[in-house]
Amino acid sequence: MNSGPRPLAEPRREHILSVLREQGSARVAELALSLDVSQVTIRRDLELLEGEGLVERVHGGARPAETAEPLSPGLPEPLLDATAALPHLDGQIAMLVPSLDFYWPAAARAAEAEAKRYGLRLLLREDSYESEDERPALRPLFESADVLGVMAAPNVDGANAAAVLGWATTQGKPFVLLERQAVVAATNQPVESVASDHALGAEMAVRHLW
């Protein structure tokens, strides 16, 4: 009898299907957190389930194959469908980064280019990797009437990390973590985030070299 990981994988995939049927959709990060596995593992499971015709993978997650609803009902369809006509918005997207070197300038340029497609401007601010509390830097961004949403890369390991995240997610504007993943301590809910998948990149590199 095969003594590999399959007996563990099958219940995991059943759980994924159960969540998708119950919620209508789910994000990779949420599934990974609930199952205490890596996002790479969840992506592999979704790939297999899609191959069996059970799920449909969409940007950031998946939904049951028979469901036509978008993954994020709050997002305008053009953000999910690149072929649709883009809405023209008026305002700024704020981006708080811990440095203006390393890969952050490239990330900022990409964010600025995408914002321009919607008629938005990028408001870039620098903080510090050593910052123990980003609230003073984030507060004017949240309070600006011209800022429609905030992206930030706070210190998620600092003494005030939980307080900063809890505060940021209650400011009434969309808040997205950059290159960070965390949950709100009070609710244990994942904070919306976008991050480089270094593990998947390493796996792809190894497979390519092999």
N, C-alpha and C positions, 0 to 999 in steps of 0.2 A: 504494500500500500504506500502511496506517495505520502511522505512525511513533511512535505514542503509547506509553504504558507497558505495554500489554497483553502484549508478549512477555516482560516481566519479571514481570508479575502471574501469568501462567499457571504458570510453574515454581514460583513462591512458593506458589500454592494447591495444587499437586501435592505440594509439600513438607509443607504443613499436613495434607493428607489422609494422607500417608505416616506422619507422626508420630501422628496420631490412631488409625490402624489398628494401629500398632505398640504404642502405649502404652495405648490404650483411651480416653484423655482427655488434655487438655492445657489449661493456663491461658493466657490472652491474654498475660500478662507473659512467660511462658516462650517462647512462639512469637515474640513481638516481639524478645526477646533473641537467640534462636538465628538469626533472619533479619536482625537488625540493621535493623529498621524500627520505626516508631512503633506503639503499641498501637491507635491509631485506624485505621491501615492494616490491621492484623490483624482488627479488628472488622468493617471493610468486607468483607474477604475472607470471613469467617465468615458474614456476612449473605448474600453472594452464593451461597456454598456451601450454606447452609441453604435458600435459594430454589430451588436445583437438587435439593434432597432428599438431599444427600450428608452433611450433618452436622446435629447438633442442638445449638443453643446452650443452655448452662446458665450459672448464676451464676458468673462469673469465667473462663469458658472455653467449651470445646465437647467433643463426643464424636461418634463416628460415628453416623449416623442409626439404624442397626440395633441399637445398643448400649443396654442398659437399665441399666447399672451407673452409680452416682452418680459425679460428678466427684471428690469427695474421700471415699474409702472410710472414712477415720478420723473423719469428722464424723457425728454422729447425724442420722438422716433428718429430724427436725424442723427442723434448720437449713437444709435444702434444700427442705422442703415446709412451707409456712406453715400448711397445713390440718391437719397431723398434731398429735397431742397432745404438748404440750411436756413434756420431762423436768424434774423438780425436782432441781436440784443444790444443793450446800451449799458455800459458800466465797466467794472474792473473785476478781475480775479486776482486775489492777493496770494502771494507765494512767499513763505518765510523759510529760509534755508540756513543751515548752520555754518555755511562757508560759501564764498564766491570763487572757489577753485575746485580741484578734483573734478568730478563729473557734473557738479551742480550747474555750471554755465550751460552745458549742452542740454541738460534737463530744462533749464529756464528758457532757452531758445526754442525748444520743441513746444513747451507750454505756450509761449508767446505766439508761435506760428499757428497753433490750434485755436487759441483764443481769437486771433484775427479773423479766422474763418467765420466766426459768429459775430464779428463787429465789436469784440471785447478787447480791452487793454489788460496787460499784465502788470501788476504792481509788485515788484520784487524787493524784498527786504532781507537783510542778513542779520543773524543772531550769533550764536556761538555753540560749538560742540560742548563747551563746559557749562553752559547755562543750566542753572538749577530750577529756574522758573521762567517760562516763556510768556506768562500772562501779560507783563508790561509791554512786550513787543507785539503780542497778538491783539490786545484790547483795542488799540486804535484801528486795526484792520476790521475787526468785527463791528465797531461802532461807526465806521464810515458808511454813509448812505449809498455811496457809489460802488462799494464792494459787494458783489453778489455771492461770493463764496470764498473760502479760505483753504489753502493747501499749506501744510507745514511739516517740518521734520524736527519735532521736539526731542529732548533728551528723555527717552522712555525708561531709562534706568535710574534717573535721579530721585532724590528724596521726595520731590514734589510732583513726580510724574503722574501719579493717579489723580491728584487734585487738578493739575493742568488739563488732563484729558477730560475729566468729568466736567470741568468748567467750560471747555471749548465746545463740547457737544451739546451744551444747553444755551448757546448764544443766539439761537434762532436763525443761523445761516448754515448752509452746507459746509461741512468740515471734513477734509480728507488728509490722512497721514501720507507722507512721502517717505518711501524707503523705511518704513516702520510698520510694525503690526502690534496691536494692543487691544485690550478689552476695557470697557468702562467698569471700574470696580463695583459700583453700586448695582449695576444690572447684569454684569458678566456678559454684555453684548459686545461683539467685535466693533471696533471703530472702522469706518470706511477707510480703505487704504489702497495704495498702489505702490508696488515694490518690484525691483528687479528679481527675477527668479534665478538666483545664483546657482541653486542646486540643479535645476533643470538645465541651465547653461553648461555647467560642468559635465552633466550626464551626456548632453548632446556632443560636447567636445570629445569626450572619451569614446563615444560610439563612432564619431567621425574618424578619429585617429585609428581605432580598431579596424 
